Amino acid sequence: MNADPLHIGGGLRPSGTALEVLLVEDDVADAGLVRHALKDAARRFRVAHVTSLAAALGHIAAHACDVVLLDLSLPDSFGLDTVRRMREAAPGLPLVVLTGHEDEEFAVRVMAAGPQDYLFKGETDGPALKRAIRYAIARSRMEEQLRQSQQRLHNVIALAQDAILVVDAAHRITLANPAAAEMFAMAPSILVGLQLEQVIPSPLMTGGAEAAEEEDHIHAVPTLRAVAGFAEATAQAADGRSFPVEVSMSRDGDQITMVVRDITERRRFEDELLRLATSDPLTGLANRRHFLDLAERELVRQRRTGLSLAVLMVDIDHFKRINDTYGHAEGDAVLRAVAAMCRGVLRTSDLVGRLGGEEFGIILPETTAATALEIAERLRLAIAEVFVPISPSSDDGSPPDADRRRVTASIGVSIANAGEASIDPPLARADTALYRAKNTGRNRVELETVE
């Protein structure tokens, strides 16, 4: 026997200490053969002998025992029931079954009941029996280690804050932790057995036999978009909620383990950062940089389609006078009102942004010069309906004067020419038209064309 200490019953067996063997055998001759087989190793095996299952269970309850040699045919128990009763009473005790049935099929049924090894009674010579005892103890130790490892894994999964799902080759959920149950608003017992697509629909899938051929895993999960790393998808809860998730996946044979994280808050934060980076905080319109980026994209699309594209520059008349007379709060209110008028007059496909101060830029896709002038005129009239919202604290006490408080705007219009590589030239032409409108009386629309 190996001189290294053995791990028995949760502790270390000191080197040189005899193993306590319980022999459960009612046949005196068979019991004698077992004792004889272990006689030359008496310093390593100390054998206790009982003749019934009841006596065996009593001995185990009262004495330390390292391994049990169990006959299946006893006065008070017979066959597989003997193994089951022993396993119920001592589930972690190493067990070797002794049987007189030299039938491999029967041996398989016996092993399925839980022993670590079995021997036919004609094979209980010294080496075979000692090997079986050592093997049973070693296998029992590994089974206990596996059980503890599985228990630790179960505890980690149960306590994990992220949802954990395991799916099989048919995309059926075979495991779901409490966090997954909470995420999808259903009990784990209901979640297990569902198809993955019922909680994380098609955006996570590639769809097909092609993917299976590419991955050379016919029996694995071929249609998941990723089997390592991360993917993003939209999840569906039982209460009707749809929400974005980040999914990390790892394959183990035919199984995919998935860690699913709700990224709703992260998306909201990212969207807010994007909004702050691309929009004007006062009016909510696109800021100058974002507007110019969008305008360049529209110009590229216009070159591809060959359709006309119009550019408008809008400037509020005498805006500095509004700020100086009524205060910046009222000036800000005017800017917000003009922005709202732009949204109301323009089409959903049109782009509008605040370029700075009281100046606004507008892109009208698929728009001719004639239509652009009509839209600009409607916008000019709509802005003329805006009045400075004078607060009592900013009023100078003079009689109300609607003309003095009315807001007007000057608008310049240009058309992007085919082949222009940048939005800058049409913007410059619109700006030229804008200043001509201001210099010729304000509150008017002017078109700048290319010679």
C-alpha positions in Angstrom: 0.0 0.0 0.0 1.1 3.6 -0.7 2.9 4.9 2.3 1.4 8.4 1.8 -1.3 9.4 4.2 -4.9 8.9 2.9 -7.7 11.3 3.2 -10.4 9.4 5.1 -13.7 10.7 6.6 -12.7 14.3 6.2 -9.3 14.0 7.8 -5.8 12.8 7.0 -5.1 9.1 7.7 -1.6 9.0 9.2 1.0 6.9 7.4 1.2 3.4 8.8 -2.3 3.4 10.5 -4.4 0.4 9.7 -7.6 0.9 7.7 -10.8 -0.1 9.5 -12.6 -2.6 7.2 -16.2 -3.7 7.9 -17.0 -7.0 6.3 -20.8 -7.7 6.0 -21.1 -11.4 5.0 -23.3 -14.1 6.4 -21.6 -17.0 4.7 -18.8 -18.2 7.0 -16.7 -19.7 4.1 -16.8 -16.5 2.1 -16.0 -14.4 5.1 -13.0 -16.7 5.8 -11.7 -16.1 2.2 -11.8 -12.4 2.7 -10.1 -12.6 6.0 -7.4 -14.8 4.5 -6.9 -12.5 1.6 -6.1 -9.6 4.0 -4.2 -11.7 6.6 -0.8 -10.9 5.2 -1.6 -7.2 5.4 -3.0 -7.2 8.9 -0.9 -4.2 9.8 -2.7 -2.2 7.1 -6.2 -3.6 7.3 -8.1 -4.3 10.5 -11.2 -6.3 9.7 -14.5 -6.3 11.7 -17.1 -8.9 10.7 -20.9 -8.8 11.0 -23.5 -11.1 9.4 -26.5 -8.8 8.8 -27.3 -5.4 7.4 -28.8 -4.3 10.8 -25.6 -5.3 12.6 -23.5 -3.4 9.9 -25.5 -0.2 10.4 -25.2 -0.5 14.2 -21.4 -1.0 13.8 -21.1 2.0 11.6 -23.0 4.2 14.0 -20.8 3.1 16.9 -17.3 2.6 15.4 -15.0 4.3 13.0 -15.0 2.7 9.6 -12.9 3.4 6.5 -14.5 1.0 4.0 -17.4 -1.5 3.8 -17.2 -4.9 2.0 -20.9 -5.7 1.5 -22.5 -9.0 0.5 -25.8 -8.5 -1.3 -27.5 -11.6 0.1 -28.0 -11.1 3.8 -30.6 -12.6 6.2 -32.4 -9.2 6.6 -31.8 -7.7 3.1 -31.3 -8.8 -0.5 -30.0 -7.6 -3.8 -30.0 -3.9 -4.8 -32.1 -2.9 -1.8 -29.1 -3.8 0.4 -26.9 -1.2 -1.4 -29.6 1.4 -1.3 -30.2 1.0 2.4 -26.5 1.1 3.1 -26.1 4.3 1.0 -29.0 6.0 2.8 -27.4 5.2 6.2 -23.8 6.1 5.2 -23.8 8.0 1.9 -20.1 9.0 2.1 -18.6 5.7 3.2 -16.5 3.9 0.6 -18.3 0.7 -0.4 -17.3 -2.4 -2.2 -20.0 -4.9 -3.2 -19.4 -8.6 -3.0 -21.7 -10.6 -5.3 -22.0 -14.2 -6.5 -23.8 -13.1 -9.7 -21.2 -13.2 -12.4 -23.4 -11.1 -14.7 -22.0 -7.8 -16.2 -25.5 -6.4 -16.7 -26.3 -7.0 -13.1 -23.0 -5.4 -12.1 -23.9 -2.3 -14.0 -27.2 -2.0 -12.2 -25.3 -2.5 -8.9 -22.8 0.3 -9.6 -25.7 2.6 -10.6 -26.9 2.2 -7.0 -23.9 4.0 -5.6 -21.0 1.8 -4.5 -17.4 2.7 -5.5 -16.5 -0.9 -6.8 -17.7 -4.5 -6.9 -16.1 -7.9 -6.9 -17.4 -11.3 -7.8 -16.8 -13.6 -4.9 -14.5 -15.8 -6.9 -12.2 -12.9 -7.4 -11.6 -12.1 -3.7 -7.9 -13.1 -3.8 -5.4 -10.9 -2.0 -4.3 -8.5 -4.8 -7.8 -8.0 -6.3 -9.4 -7.3 -2.9 -6.7 -4.9 -1.8 -6.9 -3.1 -5.1 -10.7 -2.8 -4.8 -10.4 -1.4 -1.2 -7.8 1.2 -2.3 -9.8 2.1 -5.4 -13.1 2.5 -3.4 -11.4 4.8 -0.9 -9.7 6.9 -3.6 -12.9 7.1 -5.6 -14.9 8.0 -2.6 -12.4 10.8 -1.8 -12.7 12.1 -5.4 -16.5 11.9 -5.3 -16.5 13.9 -2.0 -14.2 16.5 -3.5 -16.4 16.7 -6.6 -19.5 17.1 -4.4 -17.8 19.8 -2.4 -16.7 21.6 -5.5 -20.2 21.3 -7.0 -21.6 22.7 -3.8 -19.2 25.6 -3.8 -20.1 26.2 -7.5 -23.8 26.0 -6.6 -23.3 28.6 -3.8 -21.4 30.9 -6.1 -24.1 30.7 -8.7 -26.9 31.1 -6.2 -25.2 34.2 -4.7 -24.1 35.8 -7.9 -25.7 39.2 -8.6 -25.6 38.6 -12.4 -28.0 36.2 -14.0 -26.5 32.9 -14.9 -28.1 30.5 -17.5 -26.9 27.2 -18.8 -28.4 26.1 -22.2 -28.1 22.7 -24.0 -27.5 22.0 -27.7 -31.2 22.5 -28.4 -31.0 26.1 -26.8 -33.1 24.8 -23.8 -32.4 26.4 -20.5 -31.2 23.7 -18.0 -30.0 25.9 -15.1 -31.0 29.3 -13.9 -29.9 31.1 -10.7 -32.0 33.3 -8.4 -30.7 36.5 -10.1 -31.9 35.1 -13.5 -35.3 34.4 -12.0 -35.5 38.0 -10.7 -34.2 39.5 -14.0 -36.8 37.6 -16.1 -39.6 37.9 -13.5 -40.3 34.2 -13.2 -39.4 31.4 -10.8 -36.4 29.2 -11.6 -38.6 26.2 -12.0 -40.5 28.0 -14.8 -37.4 29.4 -16.4 -35.6 26.0 -16.6 -37.0 24.2 -19.6 -37.8 27.3 -21.7 -36.1 27.9 -25.0 -33.4 30.6 -24.8 -35.2 32.6 -27.5 -38.1 33.0 -25.2 -36.1 35.3 -22.8 -33.3 36.5 -25.1 -34.7 36.7 -28.6 -33.1 36.5 -32.0 -30.5 39.3 -31.8 -28.3 36.8 -30.0 -28.6 34.3 -32.8 -27.0 33.9 -36.2 -29.5 31.4 -37.6 -28.1 28.5 -39.1 -26.5 25.5 -40.6 -23.8 27.8 -42.1 -22.6 28.7 -38.6 -22.6 25.0 -37.6 -20.4 24.1 -40.6 -18.1 27.0 -39.9 -17.6 25.9 -36.3 -17.5 22.2 -37.0 -19.6 21.5 -33.9 -22.6 19.6 -35.2 -23.9 18.7 -31.8 -22.8 21.8 -30.0 -24.7 25.1 -30.0 -24.0 26.3 -33.6 -26.3 29.2 -33.9 -25.3 31.4 -30.9 -23.6 34.4 -32.2 -20.7 34.1 -29.8 -19.5 31.2 -27.7 -16.7 33.2 -26.1 -16.5 36.8 -25.1 -19.4 39.2 -25.0 -22.5 40.0 -27.1 -25.3 42.5 -26.6 -29.0 41.7 -27.1 -32.4 42.6 -25.9 -34.0 40.4 -23.2 -37.7 39.9 -22.6 -39.1 39.5 -19.0 -42.4 37.7 -18.2 -43.9 40.9 -17.1 -43.6 42.4 -20.6 -40.4 44.4 -20.0 -37.8 44.5 -22.8 -34.3 45.6 -21.7 -30.7 45.6 -23.0 -28.4 42.9 -21.7 -24.7 42.1 -22.1 -24.1 38.3 -22.4 -20.8 36.5 -21.9 -20.8 32.9 -23.0 -18.5 29.9 -22.6 -18.9 26.5 -24.2 -18.3 23.2 -22.3 -19.1 20.4 -24.7 -22.8 20.7 -25.7 -23.5 23.2 -23.0 -23.2 27.0 -23.1 -22.9 28.8 -19.8 -24.1 32.4 -20.0 -23.7 35.3 -17.6 -26.4 37.8 -18.4 -26.1 41.4 -17.1 -28.8 44.0 -17.3 -27.2 47.1 -18.9 -30.2 49.4 -18.8 -28.5 51.9 -16.5 -25.3 51.8 -18.4 -27.1 52.4 -21.7 -29.0 55.3 -20.1 -25.7 56.7 -18.9 -24.1 56.3 -22.3 -27.1 57.9 -24.0 -26.9 60.8 -21.6 -23.2 61.2 -22.3 -23.9 61.1 -26.0 -26.7 63.6 -25.6 -24.4 66.0 -23.7 -21.7 65.6 -26.3 -23.9 66.1 -29.3 -26.7 68.5 -28.2 -27.0 72.1 -27.2 -27.9 72.2 -23.5 -30.1 75.2 -23.8 -32.3 74.3 -26.8 -31.8 70.6 -27.1 -30.9 70.9 -30.8 -27.7 69.4 -32.2 -24.7 71.4 -31.2 -22.4 72.9 -33.8 -20.0 70.0 -34.1 -22.7 67.3 -34.2 -24.7 69.4 -36.8 -21.7 69.7 -39.0 -21.0 65.9 -38.8 -24.7 65.1 -39.7 -24.5 67.7 -42.5 -21.4 66.0 -44.0 -23.2 62.6 -43.9 -26.2 64.1 -45.7 -23.9 65.6 -48.3 -22.3 62.2 -48.9 -25.8 60.7 -49.3 -26.8 63.5 -51.7 -23.7 62.7 -53.9 -24.7 59.1 -53.9 -28.4 59.6 -54.8 -28.0 62.7 -57.0 -30.9 64.4 -55.2 -30.9 68.1 -54.3 -29.9 69.3 -50.8 -30.6 72.7 -49.4 -28.8 74.6 -46.6 -30.4 77.4 -44.4 -28.7 79.8 -42.0 -31.1 81.4 -39.5 -30.2 84.4 -37.3 -32.5 86.1 -34.8 -32.7 89.8 -35.5 -31.4 92.3 -32.8 -30.8 89.5 -30.4 -28.2 91.5 -28.4 -30.8 94.2 -27.9 -33.1 91.6 -26.4 -30.4 90.4 -23.9 -29.4 94.0 -23.0 -33.0 95.2 -22.6 -34.7 92.3 -21.0 -31.9 90.1 -19.6 -30.3 86.8 -20.5 -33.1 84.7 -19.0 -35.5 86.2 -21.4 -33.0 85.9 -24.2 -32.6 82.2 -23.4 -36.4 81.8 -23.5 -36.4 83.3 -27.0 -33.8 80.9 -28.2 -35.8 77.9 -26.8 -38.9 79.3 -28.5 -37.2 79.7 -31.9 -35.8 76.1 -31.6 -39.3 74.9 -30.9 -40.6 76.7 -34.0 -37.9 75.1 -36.1 -38.9 71.7 -34.9 -42.6 72.5 -35.6 -42.1 73.8 -39.1 -39.4 71.4 -40.4 -39.9 67.8 -41.5 -38.6 64.8 -39.5 -36.0 64.2 -42.1 -34.6 67.7 -41.8 -31.6 68.6 -39.6 -31.4 71.6 -37.3 -28.7 72.7 -35.0 -27.6 75.7 -32.9 -24.3 76.9 -34.4 -23.7 79.4 -31.6 -25.3 82.5 -30.0 -28.5 83.3 -31.9 -27.5 81.5 -35.1 -29.1 78.2 -36.3 -28.2 75.9 -39.2 -30.7 73.7 -41.1 -30.2 70.9 -43.7 -33.1 70.1 -46.0 -32.4 66.7 -47.7 -33.9 66.1 -51.1 -35.1 69.7 -51.4 -34.9 72.0 -54.4 -34.3 75.7 -54.2 -38.0 76.6 -54.7 -39.1 74.2 -51.9 -36.3 75.5 -49.7 -37.5 79.1 -50.1 -41.1 78.0 -49.3 -39.9 76.3 -46.1 -37.7 79.2 -45.1 -40.6 81.6 -45.6 -42.9 79.4 -43.4 -40.2 79.4 -40.8 -39.7 83.2 -40.9 -43.5 83.7 -40.4 -43.5 81.1 -37.5 -40.7 82.9 -35.7 -42.5 86.2 -36.1 -45.1 84.7 -33.8 -42.6 84.6 -31.0 -42.6 87.4 -28.4 -40.0 88.2 -25.7 -41.5 86.7 -22.5 -40.8 89.7 -20.3 -40.9 89.0 -16.5 -42.1 91.7 -14.1 -38.6 92.1 -12.7 -37.2 92.9 -16.1 -40.0 95.2 -17.3 -39.0 98.9 -17.4 -42.5 100.0 -16.5 -43.2 101.5 -19.9 -46.5 100.8 -21.8 -46.6 97.4 -23.6 -45.4 97.6 -27.1 -46.0 94.4 -29.2 -43.7 95.5 -32.0 -40.9 96.1 -29.6 -41.3 92.7 -28.0 -41.8 90.8 -31.3 -39.0 88.4 -32.4 -37.9 88.2 -36.1 -35.2 86.3 -38.0 -33.3 86.7 -41.2 -32.7 83.5 -43.2 -30.1 82.7 -45.9 -30.7 79.8 -48.3 -28.3 77.9 -50.6 -28.2 74.7 -52.6 -25.3 72.2 -52.4 -23.8 71.6 -55.8 -23.1 68.1 -57.1 -19.5 67.2 -56.6 -18.9 69.5 -53.6 -16.6 67.6 -51.3 -17.6 69.4 -48.1 -20.6 71.1 -46.6 -18.5 74.2 -46.0 -19.1 75.9 -49.4 -23.0 75.7 -49.3 -22.9 76.8 -45.6 -20.7 79.8 -46.7 -23.2 80.7 -49.5 -26.1 80.4 -47.1 -24.2 82.7 -44.7 -23.7 85.2 -47.4 -27.4 85.2 -48.2 -28.2 85.6 -44.5 -26.1 88.8 -44.2 -27.7 90.1 -47.4 -31.1 89.6 -45.7 -29.9 91.5 -42.6 -28.4 94.3 -44.7 -31.5 94.8 -46.7 -33.9 95.2 -43.8 -34.0 92.0 -41.8 -36.9 89.7 -41.2 -36.6 88.3 -44.8 -35.3 85.3 -46.8 -32.5 85.5 -49.3 -31.2 82.8 -51.7 -27.5 82.7 -52.7 -26.8 80.8 -56.0 -23.5 79.8 -57.7 -22.6 81.9 -60.8 
